[in-house]
Amino acid sequence: MVFIVGSRLKELRKEKRITQKALGAILGVRETTISLYETDVNDPSDSIKVMIANHFGVSLDYLLGVIEEQVTPYSKDKYIMLTQEIDDEERSLLL
């Protein structure tokens, strides 16, 4: 089984130059817990995953490895992501 959350978390944390200790304080967990998440020894709870995504401004889909692009969390004012291609008629109906 391939784990994505840990590697994405580490990548995001390093991009923002945040230490494990600082991120742990933000999320209300210990520094060692962040290390265990990043090495995929422990999986963050769903509520922690939401906090991570919100803190770094990425979607849960990105954090979980569903998509590869770092998109911001869903906003109905910006866009709707679809799981499959749609034709012009369906697109018109949605708009």
Secondary structure, DSSP 8 states (H G I E B T S, - for coil): ----HHHHHHHHHHHTT--HHHHHHHHTS-HHHHHHHHTTSS---HHHHHHHHHHHT--HHHHHTS-SS------TTT----SS---HHHHHHH-
